[in-house]
Amino acid sequence: MKKVLTYGTFDLLHYGHINILQRAKAMGDYLVVGLSTDEFNSLKGKKCYFSFDERKKCWRR
């Protein structure tokens, strides 16, 4: 089994996000998606519309 890992902020989810997730999934059998925290984004100078906790709720299965 080949596992693929990708990560992102995924704030205001859009077609580009869906596209990269589909491409990543096509590279293996199992896709793991990491979600960037607010602290990590702050280090990169990024500000999010939604908080980490709000974005995380969108990804729960």
C-alpha positions as CSV (number, residue, x, y, z in Angstrom):
1,M,0.0,0.0,0.0
2,K,1.4,3.4,-1.0
3,K,0.5,6.3,1.3
4,V,0.6,9.9,0.1
5,L,0.8,12.9,2.4
6,T,-0.1,16.4,1.5
7,Y,-1.0,19.5,3.6
8,G,-2.4,22.9,3.3
9,T,-4.4,25.6,5.0
10,F,-7.5,24.9,3.0
11,D,-9.1,28.2,4.0
12,L,-12.1,29.0,1.8
13,L,-12.0,25.6,0.0
14,H,-12.1,26.0,-3.8
15,Y,-11.6,24.1,-7.0
16,G,-7.8,24.4,-6.8
17,H,-7.8,22.6,-3.5
18,I,-10.0,19.8,-4.8
19,N,-7.8,19.5,-7.8
20,I,-4.6,19.1,-5.8
21,L,-6.3,16.6,-3.5
22,Q,-7.4,14.5,-6.4
23,R,-4.0,14.6,-8.0
24,A,-2.4,13.6,-4.7
25,K,-4.8,10.7,-4.2
26,A,-4.1,9.4,-7.7
27,M,-0.4,9.0,-6.7
28,G,-1.2,6.3,-4.2
29,D,-3.7,4.0,-2.4
30,Y,-4.2,6.1,0.8
31,L,-4.2,9.9,1.1
32,V,-3.4,11.6,4.4
33,V,-4.2,15.4,4.5
34,G,-2.5,17.6,7.1
35,L,-4.1,20.9,8.0
36,S,-1.9,23.9,8.8
37,T,-2.4,25.4,12.2
38,D,-2.9,29.1,12.8
39,E,0.5,29.3,14.4
40,F,2.2,27.7,11.4
41,N,0.4,30.1,9.0
42,S,1.4,33.1,11.2
43,L,5.1,32.1,10.9
44,K,4.6,32.2,7.1
45,G,2.8,35.5,7.2
46,K,-0.6,34.1,6.3
47,K,-3.8,35.1,7.8
48,C,-6.9,32.9,7.5
49,Y,-10.5,33.8,7.2
50,F,-11.5,30.8,9.3
51,S,-9.7,29.6,12.4
52,F,-7.9,26.2,12.6
53,D,-10.8,24.8,14.7
54,E,-13.4,26.0,12.2
55,R,-11.4,24.6,9.2
56,K,-10.8,21.3,11.1
57,K,-14.6,20.8,11.4
58,C,-14.9,20.8,7.7
59,W,-12.5,17.8,7.4
60,R,-13.9,15.5,10.0
61,R,-15.4,12.3,8.8
